Structure formats: C-alpha cells, structure tokens
Amino acid sequence: FETAERLLAEDVCDAVGLCRPMIREPGLPARWLGGDREPARCVSCGKCRQSPERCNYCALDVQPGECP
C-alpha cells in the first residue's frame, strides 16, 4: 500500500495494477481502506490459474475444484 501510494503521489505513475493480488485476495482494497496496511499475500510467482470451471484462483491457496 505504501509503495503504491508513494508512486502515485510522486507522479511516477498514473495507476497501480492489482490483477494478480486481486486473484489471491479479492478483498484487498477493502482491507487496505479499512486500515490494515499489511502487504498483499500475492508474491507475484506467476502461478495464477484458471480452472475448467473458468474461475481464477491462486495455486498457492486453492485447487481448481475449490473455486468460490
């Protein structure tokens, strides 16, 4: 959170991408807005997957059959 906030404040970028973190932790923005500034659980390992049911999931957290 702090890194994204700093980069935006310093006009280093116009936006911050959260695609991978949102796959692993869909409630991340709400958590940050609620005051919990711990880093996202996503480690950018590239193991984001899509199951045959066509839902996204993080290979570090769930198996394809366990999609929410």
C-alpha distances in whole Angstrom, upper triangle without the diagonal:
4,6,5,6,9,10,11,12,14,16,15,14,15,13,10,12,11,14,15,12,13,17,16,14,15,14,10,9,12,10,7,10,12,10,9,6,8,7,8,12,13,14,15,19,20,22,21,24,26,29,33,32,29,26,23,22,20,23,22,22,25,28,29,31,29,27,26
4,6,5,6,9,10,10,12,14,14,14,15,14,12,14,14,18,18,15,17,20,19,17,19,17,14,13,15,14,10,12,14,12,11,8,9,9,11,15,16,16,17,21,23,25,24,28,30,33,36,35,33,30,27,26,24,26,24,25,28,31,32,35,32,30,29
4,5,5,6,9,10,11,12,11,11,13,12,10,12,13,16,16,14,17,20,19,18,19,19,15,14,17,16,13,15,17,15,14,11,12,10,12,15,15,15,15,19,21,23,23,26,29,32,35,35,32,29,26,25,23,25,24,25,28,31,32,35,32,30,30
4,5,5,6,9,10,11,10,9,10,8,6,9,10,14,15,13,15,18,18,17,17,17,13,12,15,15,12,13,16,15,15,11,13,11,12,15,15,15,15,19,20,23,21,25,27,30,33,33,30,27,24,24,22,25,24,24,27,30,31,33,31,29,28
4,6,5,6,9,10,10,10,11,10,9,12,13,17,18,16,17,21,21,19,19,18,15,13,15,15,11,12,15,14,14,11,13,13,14,18,18,19,19,23,24,26,25,28,30,33,36,35,33,30,27,26,25,28,27,27,30,33,33,36,34,31,30
4,5,5,6,9,9,10,11,11,11,14,16,19,20,18,20,23,23,22,22,21,18,16,19,18,15,16,19,17,17,14,15,14,16,20,20,20,20,24,25,28,27,30,32,36,39,38,35,33,29,29,27,30,29,29,32,35,36,39,36,34,33
4,5,5,6,5,6,9,9,9,12,14,18,19,18,19,22,23,22,22,22,18,17,20,20,16,18,21,19,19,16,17,15,17,20,19,19,19,22,23,26,25,29,31,34,37,37,34,31,28,28,26,29,28,29,32,34,35,38,36,34,33
4,5,5,6,6,6,7,8,12,14,17,19,18,19,22,23,22,22,21,18,16,19,19,16,16,20,19,19,16,18,17,18,21,20,21,21,24,25,27,26,29,31,34,37,37,33,31,28,28,27,30,29,30,33,35,35,38,36,33,33
4,5,8,9,9,11,12,15,17,21,23,21,22,26,26,24,24,23,20,18,20,21,17,17,20,19,20,17,19,19,20,24,23,24,24,27,28,31,30,33,34,38,41,40,37,34,31,32,30,33,32,33,35,38,39,41,39,36,35
4,5,8,10,12,13,17,19,22,24,23,24,27,28,27,27,26,23,21,24,24,20,20,24,22,23,19,21,20,22,25,24,24,24,27,28,31,30,34,36,39,42,42,38,36,33,33,32,34,33,34,37,40,40,43,41,38,38
4,5,7,10,12,15,18,21,23,22,23,27,28,27,26,26,23,21,24,24,21,21,25,23,24,21,23,21,22,26,25,25,24,27,28,31,29,33,34,38,41,40,37,35,32,32,31,34,33,34,37,39,39,42,40,38,37
4,7,9,10,14,17,19,21,21,22,25,26,25,26,26,22,21,24,24,21,22,25,24,24,21,22,20,21,24,22,22,21,24,25,28,27,30,32,36,39,39,35,33,30,30,29,32,31,32,35,37,37,40,39,36,36
4,6,7,10,14,16,18,18,20,22,24,23,23,23,20,18,22,23,20,20,24,23,23,20,22,19,19,23,21,21,19,23,23,26,25,28,29,33,36,35,32,30,27,28,27,30,29,30,33,35,35,38,36,33,33
4,7,10,13,16,18,18,19,22,24,23,22,22,20,17,21,22,19,19,23,23,23,21,22,20,20,23,22,22,21,24,24,27,25,28,29,32,35,34,31,29,26,27,27,30,30,31,33,35,34,37,36,33,32
4,7,10,12,15,15,15,18,20,19,18,19,16,14,17,19,16,17,20,20,21,18,20,17,17,20,18,19,18,21,21,23,22,24,25,29,32,31,27,25,23,24,23,26,27,27,29,31,31,33,32,29,28
4,7,9,12,11,12,15,16,16,16,16,13,12,16,16,14,15,19,19,18,16,17,14,13,16,15,16,14,18,18,20,19,21,23,26,29,29,25,23,20,21,20,23,23,24,26,28,28,31,29,26,26
4,6,8,9,9,12,14,14,13,15,12,12,16,16,15,16,20,20,19,17,17,14,12,15,12,14,12,15,15,17,15,18,19,23,26,25,22,20,17,17,17,20,20,21,23,25,24,27,26,23,23
4,6,5,6,9,10,10,10,11,9,9,13,14,13,15,17,18,16,15,15,12,9,12,10,12,10,14,13,15,13,16,17,20,23,23,20,17,14,14,14,17,17,17,19,21,21,24,22,20,19
4,6,5,7,9,10,10,12,11,12,15,16,16,17,20,21,19,18,17,15,11,13,10,12,10,13,11,13,10,12,14,17,20,19,16,14,11,12,12,15,16,16,17,19,18,21,20,17,17
4,5,5,7,9,10,12,11,13,16,16,16,19,21,21,19,17,16,13,10,10,7,9,7,9,8,9,7,10,12,16,19,19,16,14,10,10,9,12,12,13,15,16,16,20,18,16,17
4,5,5,6,8,10,8,10,13,12,12,15,17,17,15,14,13,10,6,7,5,8,8,11,11,11,10,13,15,18,21,21,18,15,12,11,9,13,12,12,14,17,18,20,18,16,16
4,5,5,4,7,7,9,11,12,12,14,16,17,16,15,14,12,9,10,8,12,11,14,13,13,10,13,14,16,20,18,16,13,10,10,10,13,14,13,14,17,17,19,17,14,14
4,6,6,10,10,12,14,14,16,18,19,21,18,18,17,14,11,10,8,12,11,12,11,10,7,9,10,13,16,15,13,10,6,6,6,10,11,10,11,13,13,16,14,11,11
4,6,9,9,12,14,13,15,18,18,19,17,16,14,12,9,7,6,10,10,11,11,10,8,10,12,14,18,17,15,12,9,7,5,9,8,7,9,12,13,16,13,11,12
4,6,6,9,10,10,11,14,15,16,13,14,12,11,7,7,8,11,12,14,15,14,12,14,15,17,20,19,17,14,11,10,9,12,12,10,12,15,16,18,15,13,12
4,6,8,9,10,12,13,14,16,14,15,15,13,10,11,11,15,15,17,17,16,13,15,15,17,20,18,16,13,11,10,11,15,15,13,14,16,16,18,15,13,11
4,6,5,6,9,10,10,13,11,13,13,13,10,11,12,16,17,19,20,19,17,18,19,20,23,21,20,16,14,14,14,18,17,15,16,19,20,21,18,15,13
4,5,5,6,9,10,11,9,10,10,9,7,9,10,14,15,18,18,18,16,19,20,22,25,24,22,18,16,15,14,18,17,15,17,20,21,23,20,18,16
4,5,5,6,8,10,10,10,11,11,10,12,13,16,17,20,21,21,19,21,22,24,27,26,23,20,18,18,17,21,20,19,21,24,24,26,23,21,19
4,5,5,6,9,9,11,12,13,12,14,16,19,20,23,23,24,21,23,24,26,29,26,25,21,19,19,19,23,22,20,21,25,25,26,23,21,18
4,5,5,7,6,8,9,10,10,12,14,17,19,22,23,23,21,23,24,26,29,27,26,22,20,19,18,22,20,18,20,24,25,26,23,21,19
4,5,5,5,5,8,9,9,12,14,17,19,22,23,24,22,25,26,28,31,30,28,24,22,21,20,23,22,20,23,26,27,29,26,24,22
4,5,7,8,11,13,13,16,18,21,22,25,26,27,25,27,28,30,33,31,29,26,24,23,23,26,25,23,25,29,29,31,28,26,23
4,6,9,11,14,14,16,19,22,23,26,28,28,26,28,29,31,34,32,30,27,25,24,23,27,25,23,25,29,30,31,27,26,23
4,6,9,12,13,16,19,21,23,26,28,28,27,29,31,33,36,34,32,29,27,25,24,27,25,24,26,30,31,33,29,28,26
4,6,9,10,13,16,18,20,23,25,25,24,27,28,30,34,32,31,27,24,23,21,24,22,21,23,27,29,30,27,25,24
4,6,9,12,14,16,18,21,23,24,23,26,28,30,34,33,31,27,24,23,21,24,21,21,24,27,29,31,28,26,25
4,7,9,12,13,16,18,21,21,21,24,26,28,32,31,29,26,23,21,19,21,18,18,21,25,27,29,26,25,24
4,6,8,10,12,15,17,18,18,21,24,26,30,29,27,24,21,19,16,19,16,16,20,23,25,27,25,23,23
4,5,8,10,13,14,15,14,18,20,22,26,25,23,20,17,15,13,15,13,13,17,20,21,24,21,20,19
4,6,9,11,13,13,13,16,18,20,24,24,22,19,16,13,10,12,10,10,14,17,19,21,19,18,18
4,6,8,9,10,10,13,16,18,22,22,20,17,14,11,9,11,9,10,13,16,18,20,18,17,18
4,5,8,10,11,14,18,20,24,24,22,20,16,14,11,12,10,12,15,18,19,22,21,20,21
4,5,8,9,12,16,19,22,23,21,19,15,13,10,11,11,13,16,18,19,22,21,20,21
4,6,8,11,15,18,21,22,20,18,15,13,10,10,9,12,15,16,17,21,20,19,21
4,6,9,12,15,18,20,18,16,13,11,9,9,10,13,15,15,16,19,19,18,20
4,6,10,12,16,17,15,14,11,9,6,6,7,10,11,12,12,16,16,15,18
4,7,10,14,15,12,11,7,6,5,6,9,10,11,11,11,15,14,13,15
4,7,10,11,9,8,6,6,6,7,10,11,10,9,8,12,12,11,14
4,7,8,6,5,4,6,9,9,13,13,11,10,7,11,11,9,12
4,5,5,6,7,8,10,10,14,13,11,8,5,7,9,8,11
4,5,8,10,11,14,14,17,17,14,11,7,9,11,10,13
4,6,9,11,14,15,18,17,14,12,8,8,10,8,10
4,7,10,13,14,18,17,14,13,9,11,12,9,11
4,7,10,12,15,14,11,11,8,10,10,6,8
4,7,10,12,11,10,10,8,11,11,8,9
4,6,9,8,7,8,7,10,9,7,9
4,5,5,6,8,9,12,11,10,12
4,6,6,6,8,11,11,11,14
4,6,8,11,14,12,13,15
4,7,10,12,10,10,12
4,7,8,6,7,10
4,6,5,7,11
4,5,6,10
4,6,9
4,6
4
